[in-house]
Structure formats: structure tokens, C-alpha cells
Amino acid sequence: MRKSLLSSLSASLVFCFAATACKAQESATSAYTISDNVSLVVLDVSVRDRAGRYVSGLTKKNFQVFDDHSPQQISQFASVDTPVTIGLVVDNSGSMLRKRPEVITAGLAFARQSNSQDEFFVVNFNNSVVRGLPERTLFTDNLQALRGALFLGEPRGQTALYDAVAYSLKHLEFSRQERRALIVVSDGGDNVSQTRLPELMHLIEASRATVYTVGLFDPEANDLNPGVLRRFASVSGGEYFQPTLDEVLPVFNKISRDIRNRYTLAFVPAEMSDKRMVRTVKVIAQENGRRLYVRTRTSYSIAPFSQLLAKQ
């Protein structure tokens, strides 16, 4: 099941990306290998019962997929805990100073309970975007390396949230795993990014990543924007949380369980009869006649991820 679900239907091209807002530049010889995955839509699916418990043991027959309200044939299906590439995208602006210890503790605890074959990277952001791992280390499963990456830099400055998420989605294209996720932690809205929100939403729709968002808001702050964090999570099939500092660790535990208890479905979309770039998608799951609660991405872009990158 660890073999790529996309290898037979994906075409790749090499696209060199230079992050204008990123202090940590990639090596001059590095290149992004971007998979044009429009020929196969891959969905990470979370299924729970009415009591909120994860439902295991389902088969392909328990699911229905609708692309723009049209039923689709599920061409590939997986129900095992396969390795995941996970990006920890952490706000490092000045207002995060007192919240940083809880976030780092939760991030490291999350990594400890992950699949032994999971791979991680860290992106810290304030006025600019800084990749936490050493220049030639794309991903790691080493806790000491993750600790150093999370502690990199002093909390200061403003919040380039959109730039950080865009950069992280692009960095995920280095991954060899078909399952990918971002955990985005921030305590405020965006105030310095060069990336515009509509551009970022298109990238999220075109990416295979599931985005989980954690809002650590101060009630007196004037740049709060929980709605944006909710949108990131909703569109991608992730989940939005707004915990207190004491709840950060339990929230990361919830995210870990959600990642570990997901099904993977794939279908080949029908040819489009119009020029719309974004399609809606819906998944229904039933067992023994009872309707189950499904969370997955709500839309996807028909445009290849590489095409959207080329426009930026």
C-alpha cells in the first residue's frame, strides 16, 4: 500500500521555485518535482459515527463519491495507516513569545506518536518564511532535528501566514508519500504576505494536502482572522481548532488520531464540459444502513498544481 497511488496516472515536470519571502533559500541545484495529478483525484477521508468515534473496517462498497453532484467510480481504495509527510507551520511573530513552549512541546509529542515511517519538516514564519531544517535536509524523523527546527529564530515581527502556507504546500511536492498534511499554528491574521488569499486557496484546492489549523488567539488582539483558518481546513478536509494554551497538547493528539484513522479514495474525474477550474466533491459513507459522518476536502482544482505554481 506504500507504493504511490499516483505513479501510473501522474506526469511530472521539474519546476524550480525561489521563495521571495523566504530567508532560507533552497540549494541552487535543488528542483521541485511536481506531479500533475488532475487525471486522478485522491481524497483523504475521515469517518466517524454519531458518538464521534472513528469507524474502521469499512470497504470500498461503503463509500460513494460525487464529483459536481455526479456519482463516480472509486478506482483506488486504501484503509491502512500508510506513512504521511507532515509540515509543522508555526507562527513565530512577536505575539507568540509566551505561547511557543506549549506549541513546541505539542509538536514533539505529536512526532513521537506518529508512524515510524512518517517524515516531517518545519516552517517558521513572521515577517518572512524560514524553513527550520538544514538546507539540504528536506524531511526528517529525528526528534532532535525537529526540536532544533521548532526553536529556530526568536519570536518577533508580524505574520506572513499566506506566504508560509503557500511555501509549505510547494515544499510538500518534494515528498514521496501520497498522503500529506500541514498543521498550521497561528495567533493572528495575515498582515505582510505577498501571496494573496485567492491565490493561496487555489493552491490548497490543487494540492493533495490535508490542512489542520490551530488558532491561538488573544481576545484583545485586533488582527484576528479565524475565518481564514477555518477555510483552509474545510476546503482541504482537515479540521480547525481554537484551543487555550492548556489545550494545545490535547489538540495535537486529536490531529494525530485523525491522521492515523483515515481512508484513501481515488477516482478519475470526467471530462469537463465547461471552463470552470474548481469542482466540488462529496463523499458519503454508510454501514449497515446507517449514515456515517464524513470529513474530506470539499473542492479540488482541475488545474495542475505545477500550472498554478508557474503563475506565481
C-alpha positions as CSV (number, residue, x, y, z in Angstrom):
1,M,0.0,0.0,0.0
2,R,3.0,2.3,0.4
3,K,3.6,2.3,-3.4
4,S,2.5,5.5,-4.9
5,L,-1.2,5.6,-5.8
6,L,-0.5,8.1,-8.5
7,S,2.5,6.6,-10.2
8,S,0.5,5.1,-13.0
9,L,-1.5,8.2,-13.8
10,S,0.8,11.1,-13.0
11,A,3.2,13.0,-15.2
12,S,6.0,15.0,-13.7
13,L,8.0,18.0,-14.6
14,V,10.8,19.9,-12.9
15,F,9.9,23.4,-11.7
16,C,12.5,25.5,-9.8
17,F,11.0,27.6,-7.0
18,A,12.6,30.6,-5.4
19,A,10.6,31.8,-2.4
20,T,10.7,35.6,-2.4
21,A,9.7,35.8,1.2
22,C,11.9,33.0,2.4
23,K,15.2,33.6,4.2
24,A,16.3,30.0,3.9
25,Q,17.0,29.6,0.2
26,E,17.0,26.1,-1.3
27,S,20.2,24.9,-2.8
28,A,20.9,26.3,-6.3
29,T,20.9,22.7,-7.6
30,S,17.5,21.8,-6.0
31,A,14.4,21.3,-8.1
32,Y,10.8,20.7,-7.3
33,T,9.3,17.6,-8.9
34,I,5.7,18.5,-9.4
35,S,3.1,15.8,-10.2
36,D,0.3,16.8,-12.5
37,N,-2.4,14.9,-10.6
38,V,-5.6,16.1,-12.3
39,S,-6.1,12.7,-14.0
40,L,-6.6,11.2,-10.6
41,V,-8.3,12.9,-7.6
42,V,-7.1,11.4,-4.3
43,L,-9.1,12.0,-1.2
44,D,-8.1,11.6,2.4
45,V,-11.4,10.7,4.3
46,S,-12.2,10.7,8.0
47,V,-15.2,8.7,9.0
48,R,-16.9,8.8,12.4
49,D,-20.2,7.5,13.9
50,R,-22.8,9.6,15.8
51,A,-20.8,9.3,19.0
52,G,-17.7,10.8,17.3
53,R,-15.8,7.6,17.3
54,Y,-13.6,6.7,14.3
55,V,-15.1,3.9,12.2
56,S,-12.7,1.3,11.0
57,G,-13.1,-1.8,8.8
58,L,-15.0,-0.2,6.0
59,T,-14.5,-1.3,2.4
60,K,-14.9,0.4,-0.9
61,K,-18.5,-0.7,-1.1
62,N,-19.3,1.5,2.0
63,F,-18.5,4.7,0.1
64,Q,-20.0,6.9,-2.6
65,V,-18.2,9.7,-4.3
66,F,-19.8,12.6,-6.2
67,D,-18.0,15.0,-8.4
68,D,-20.1,18.1,-9.0
69,H,-23.1,16.0,-7.9
70,S,-22.3,13.2,-10.4
71,P,-21.6,9.8,-9.0
72,Q,-18.1,8.5,-9.6
73,Q,-16.5,5.1,-9.7
74,I,-13.9,4.7,-6.9
75,S,-10.8,3.4,-8.8
76,Q,-8.4,3.0,-5.8
77,F,-9.0,2.4,-2.1
78,A,-6.8,2.1,1.0
79,S,-7.7,1.7,4.6
80,V,-4.4,1.1,6.3
81,D,-2.2,3.5,8.2
82,T,0.3,4.5,5.5
83,P,3.2,6.9,6.0
84,V,2.5,10.6,5.9
85,T,4.6,13.7,5.1
86,I,3.7,16.3,7.7
87,G,4.6,20.0,7.8
88,L,4.5,21.9,11.1
89,V,3.9,25.5,10.0
90,V,4.3,27.7,13.1
91,D,3.7,31.4,13.7
92,N,6.9,33.0,15.1
93,S,5.7,36.5,15.3
94,G,6.2,38.6,18.5
95,S,2.8,37.8,19.9
96,M,3.7,34.1,20.0
97,L,6.5,34.5,22.5
98,R,4.7,33.2,25.6
99,K,2.8,30.5,23.6
100,R,5.9,29.0,21.9
101,P,6.8,26.4,24.7
102,E,3.4,24.8,24.5
103,V,3.4,24.6,20.7
104,I,6.9,23.1,20.7
105,T,6.0,20.5,23.4
106,A,2.9,19.5,21.5
107,G,4.7,19.3,18.1
108,L,7.4,17.0,19.6
109,A,4.8,14.8,21.3
110,F,2.9,14.6,18.0
111,A,6.1,13.4,16.3
112,R,6.8,10.8,19.0
113,Q,3.4,9.0,18.5
114,S,3.5,9.1,14.7
115,N,4.1,6.2,12.3
116,S,7.8,5.3,12.3
117,Q,7.9,6.0,8.6
118,D,6.3,9.4,8.7
119,E,8.5,12.3,7.6
120,F,8.4,15.9,8.9
121,F,9.5,19.4,8.1
122,V,9.1,22.7,9.9
123,V,8.3,26.2,8.6
124,N,8.5,29.2,10.9
125,F,7.1,32.5,9.9
126,N,6.9,36.1,11.0
127,N,7.8,38.9,8.6
128,S,9.2,36.3,6.3
129,V,9.2,32.5,5.9
130,V,12.1,30.4,7.3
131,R,12.4,26.6,6.8
132,G,13.6,25.1,10.1
133,L,15.6,22.1,8.9
134,P,19.2,22.4,7.5
135,E,19.4,23.5,3.8
136,R,19.9,20.0,2.3
137,T,17.5,18.2,4.7
138,L,14.1,18.2,3.1
139,F,12.4,16.0,5.7
140,T,13.3,14.2,8.9
141,D,12.1,11.7,11.5
142,N,14.7,12.7,14.1
143,L,13.2,14.4,17.2
144,Q,16.4,16.4,17.9
145,A,16.4,17.8,14.4
146,L,12.7,18.7,14.8
147,R,13.4,20.3,18.2
148,G,16.1,22.5,16.7
149,A,13.8,23.4,13.8
150,L,11.0,24.4,16.1
151,F,13.3,26.5,18.3
152,L,14.9,28.3,15.3
153,G,14.7,32.1,15.5
154,E,13.2,34.5,18.0
155,P,9.5,35.3,18.1
156,R,9.2,38.8,16.7
157,G,7.7,40.9,13.9
158,Q,4.4,40.4,12.1
159,T,2.6,37.5,10.4
160,A,3.2,36.2,6.8
161,L,0.6,33.5,7.2
162,Y,-0.3,33.2,3.5
163,D,3.3,33.1,2.3
164,A,4.1,30.4,4.9
165,V,1.2,28.1,3.9
166,A,2.0,28.6,0.1
167,Y,5.6,27.8,0.7
168,S,4.8,24.7,2.7
169,L,2.4,23.4,0.1
170,K,5.1,23.7,-2.5
171,H,7.6,22.0,-0.2
172,L,5.3,19.1,0.1
173,E,5.8,18.4,-3.6
174,F,9.3,17.0,-2.7
175,S,7.5,14.2,-0.8
176,R,7.5,10.6,-1.9
177,Q,4.4,9.9,0.1
178,E,0.9,10.2,-1.4
179,R,-0.5,11.2,2.0
180,R,0.4,14.7,3.0
181,A,-0.7,17.1,5.8
182,L,0.0,20.5,7.2
183,I,-0.5,21.6,10.8
184,V,-0.7,25.4,10.8
185,V,-0.5,27.2,14.2
186,S,-1.1,31.0,14.3
187,D,-2.4,33.6,16.7
188,G,-3.4,36.3,14.2
189,G,-4.4,37.2,10.7
190,D,-2.0,37.9,7.9
191,N,-0.5,41.4,7.6
192,V,2.6,41.2,5.5
193,S,2.3,38.4,2.9
194,Q,3.0,38.8,-0.8
195,T,0.7,35.9,-1.6
196,R,-2.9,36.9,-1.9
197,L,-5.7,34.8,-0.3
198,P,-7.4,33.8,-3.6
199,E,-4.1,32.5,-4.9
200,L,-3.5,30.5,-1.8
201,M,-7.0,29.0,-1.9
202,H,-6.3,27.8,-5.4
203,L,-3.1,26.2,-4.3
204,I,-4.9,24.4,-1.4
205,E,-7.6,23.1,-3.8
206,A,-4.9,21.8,-6.2
207,S,-2.7,20.3,-3.5
208,R,-3.2,16.8,-2.1
209,A,-2.5,18.1,1.4
210,T,-5.0,18.0,4.3
211,V,-4.6,21.2,6.3
212,Y,-5.3,21.2,10.1
213,T,-5.3,24.7,11.6
214,V,-4.8,25.8,15.3
215,G,-5.8,29.3,16.2
216,L,-4.2,30.6,19.5
217,F,-6.0,33.9,19.7
218,D,-5.7,36.7,22.3
219,P,-9.1,38.3,22.8
220,E,-7.6,41.8,22.8
221,A,-5.7,41.4,19.5
222,N,-7.0,43.4,16.6
223,D,-5.8,41.2,13.7
224,L,-7.8,38.0,14.5
225,N,-9.0,36.0,11.4
226,P,-10.3,32.6,12.5
227,G,-12.5,32.5,9.4
228,V,-9.4,32.1,7.2
229,L,-8.0,29.2,9.2
230,R,-11.5,27.6,9.1
231,R,-11.5,27.9,5.3
232,F,-8.0,26.3,5.0
233,A,-9.2,23.3,7.0
234,S,-12.7,23.0,5.5
235,V,-11.6,23.1,1.8
236,S,-8.8,20.5,2.3
237,G,-10.7,18.1,4.6
238,G,-8.8,19.0,7.7
239,E,-10.1,20.4,11.0
240,Y,-10.0,23.8,12.7
241,F,-9.2,24.2,16.4
242,Q,-9.3,27.2,18.7
243,P,-7.8,25.9,22.0
244,T,-6.5,27.6,25.1
245,L,-2.8,27.1,25.8
246,D,-3.6,24.2,28.2
247,E,-5.5,22.5,25.4
248,V,-2.7,22.7,22.7
249,L,-1.3,19.3,23.5
250,P,-4.7,17.5,23.5
251,V,-5.5,19.2,20.2
252,F,-2.3,17.9,18.6
253,N,-3.2,14.4,20.0
254,K,-6.6,14.7,18.3
255,I,-4.9,15.7,15.0
256,S,-2.6,12.7,15.3
257,R,-5.6,10.3,15.8
258,D,-7.4,11.8,12.8
259,I,-4.4,11.4,10.5
260,R,-3.9,7.7,11.7
261,N,-7.6,6.9,11.1
262,R,-8.2,7.9,7.5
263,Y,-9.3,6.1,4.4
264,T,-7.8,7.0,1.0
265,L,-10.1,7.1,-2.0
266,A,-9.3,7.9,-5.6
267,F,-11.3,8.5,-8.8
268,V,-10.8,9.6,-12.3
269,P,-12.8,12.8,-13.0
270,A,-15.0,13.0,-16.1
271,E,-14.1,15.5,-18.8
272,M,-15.3,18.9,-18.1
273,S,-17.9,20.4,-20.4
274,D,-17.2,24.0,-19.3
275,K,-14.2,26.0,-18.4
276,R,-14.6,26.0,-14.6
277,M,-11.3,25.4,-12.8
278,V,-12.7,24.3,-9.5
279,R,-15.1,21.3,-8.9
280,T,-17.0,20.3,-5.8
281,V,-16.6,16.8,-4.3
282,K,-18.6,14.9,-1.8
283,V,-18.1,11.6,-0.1
284,I,-20.9,9.6,1.6
285,A,-20.2,6.6,3.8
286,Q,-22.8,4.1,5.2
287,E,-22.6,0.9,7.2
288,N,-25.5,-1.5,7.8
289,G,-27.9,1.1,6.6
290,R,-26.7,3.9,8.9
291,R,-25.3,7.1,7.6
292,L,-21.8,7.9,8.9
293,Y,-20.2,11.3,9.3
294,V,-17.5,12.0,6.7
295,R,-14.9,14.8,6.5
296,T,-12.8,15.2,3.4
297,R,-12.0,18.0,1.0
298,T,-15.0,19.9,-0.4
299,S,-13.4,21.0,-3.7
300,Y,-10.4,20.5,-5.9
301,S,-8.8,22.4,-8.8
302,I,-8.8,20.9,-12.3
303,A,-5.6,22.9,-12.9
304,P,-2.4,21.0,-12.3
305,F,-0.5,22.2,-9.2
306,S,2.5,22.9,-11.4
307,Q,0.4,25.3,-13.6
308,L,-0.6,27.3,-10.5
309,L,3.0,27.5,-9.4
310,A,4.1,28.8,-12.7
311,K,1.6,31.7,-12.5
312,Q,3.1,32.9,-9.2
